Amino acid sequence: MWGMEVLPGVKPDACFPEASYVLEGDSRRYHTIESDRASDITRAGLLRADGWHITRVRSTDLRQRRAQLLADIVETRQQRIDAGLGRPGNWRPIHPGVRIRPPGA
């Protein structure tokens, strides 16, 4: 899902709540100044403390190893579901957010 607030004040770039799994896009545009990096570290800490797994996606990953990246994401998601690491059935997002089209869609 895109644009979902999974914890108060934490809206990852994409998430798979059924696997407690988020994707975070790293780019020069939004991750160049120190405050951006500090914010990312804080958000990552909150997510990990709540049991979410994070995969960081960089533009070089998309350019150089797109197929492998997608396979890794699919595998990680399924492993977490199989291990029972997803959100409980009664979990609901804080704010569903605005549904946006994923990049490249």
Salt bridges, closest charged atoms under 4 A:
GLU5 OE1 - HIS95 NE2 3.60
GLU18 OE2 - ARG77 NE 2.71
GLU24 OE1 - ARG43 NH2 2.60
ASP26 OD1 - HIS31 NE2 3.58
ASP26 OD1 - ARG56 NH1 3.13
ASP26 OD2 - ARG58 NH2 3.77
GLU34 OE1 - ARG37 NH2 2.98
ASP40 OD2 - HIS31 NE2 2.95
ASP50 OD2 - ARG87 NH1 2.92
ASP61 OD1 - ARG65 NE 3.64
ASP72 OD2 - ARG65 NH1 3.42
